[in-house]
Amino acid sequence: MIIVCKRPTKRLVKGVRYEVENLWNDGSNQRWLEGKVGIKGIGRFSVGNFTDETGSEVQKVNIVKPVQAPRHLKFSELKEGDILVCTSDNYKTLLKGGMYRIEKVLSEPTRKMDYRGAFHIFTEERVKLEGVSRKLKFTPWCFRKLNSEESREISLNEILNGEEAPVIKSKDIRKIDMMPGKDKVLIDILAKSIIDPNRHHLTIPEWGCDKVASKLSLIVSDFDHLMDLPLREILDMMKK
């Protein structure tokens, strides 16, 4: 369903059409939820801020997208040679969305002392990925296996074009150098540094390296090629 904004907010523009993701408007919902609409990619708002495409009131109906609980990967499902996709942006060396091949699956008994001084044996689950120097503690929500479409595409490329799976293997490539739209990421870091009131004596690029994006292992010279660009060119770059 498409609705049109009639009352602008900080996130909505008057007269612009928006796609409805969820709508709670048939009178049967809990008081705090009734009369709300979820706009795809933006947030939840009052239905009174919108009309339908003809200028009439939004329909008195419920449109609720079913929410599927994410299925977390189990350690027992892993084996050497499997390709995993990183789903977290919290790793310093792993790229979110990047593919990595399992080199080793490690299940190691570890002796640990509790707060009372008693020792317990528990199993520590770790994976060693190709191109990553250290063993990583296995966290189910940080990785997923390839979906059927990804597996099929990789298989076809291997058979028809002789191409290897696009697995990240190099130990010498920084995370920032693997990111698509690298310049847009760098500009976003500079923008956050500019408006940060806690910057103190550091330059804008220094603050970006040290505080805004500390996990990317940036150095000040990473921003050098952007420093002399005219503002219009930077703005055009961020539109793409």
C-alpha positions, 0 to 999 in steps of 0.5 A, a space after each residue: 500500500 502507498 500513502 501520502 504524507 500530509 503533515 511533515 516531520 523530521 523524517 517525512 516530507 509533505 506530499 511524498 509517497 511512502 510504502 506501508 510496511 505495517 498498518 494497525 488501523 482497524 480498531 482491534 489493536 492495543 491502545 498504544 498501537 492502534 492508528 499507527 503505520 510503519 513506513 518501510 525503512 523509516 519508522 512508525 508514525 500516526 496514521 493521521 499524518 497521511 492520506 491514501 493516493 486519492 487524498 482520502 483517509 487511510 483505510 481502516 484495515 490491518 496490514 501486518 507483515 509476519 515476523 520470522 524469528 531469525 534462525 541462528 547457525 549452530 556450531 554442530 552444523 559447521 565443517 571445514 571447507 564451508 563458506 560462511 557469510 559475516 553478518 556483523 559489523 563489529 569485527 575489526 578484520 571481517 567485512 559485513 557481507 563478506 564470504 569466508 571459508 572455514 579452515 578449522 572447526 575447534 571444540 576445546 575443553 577449557 577450565 574456568 574458575 567461577 566467583 566462588 573459586 570453584 573450577 568447571 570444565 566447559 567447551 569453547 567453540 571456535 572457528 579458524 577462517 582462511 586469511 584470518 590470523 586468530 581463531 574466532 569465538 563462534 557466535 551464532 548470530 554473527 555468521 550464516 551459511 550461504 543461501 540457495 541462490 548464492 550457492 547456485 551462483 557460485 557453482 555455476 560460475 565455477 562450472 561455466 567460467 572457471 571462477 573460484 568462490 568470492 571468498 576473502 583470503 588475504 591477510 594483508 587487506 584492511 577492512 576499509 579496502 574491501 568495503 564497497 563505496 569506500 569513499 562514501 564511507 570515508 566521507 560519512 566518517 568525516 561528517 560525523 567527526 565534524 559535528 562531534 563536539 568532543 573532538 578537542 585538539 584532534 583534527 577532523 581526520 584524526 578524530 575519525 580514525 581514532 574515535 568514529 571508526 576505530 575498528 577500521 584501522 584507518 590512518 589520516 592519509 586515507 582521507 588525503 584524496 578527499 581533502 581537495 574535492 569541491 563540496 559539490 562533488 562530495 555532495 554528488 558522490 553521496 547521492 549515488 
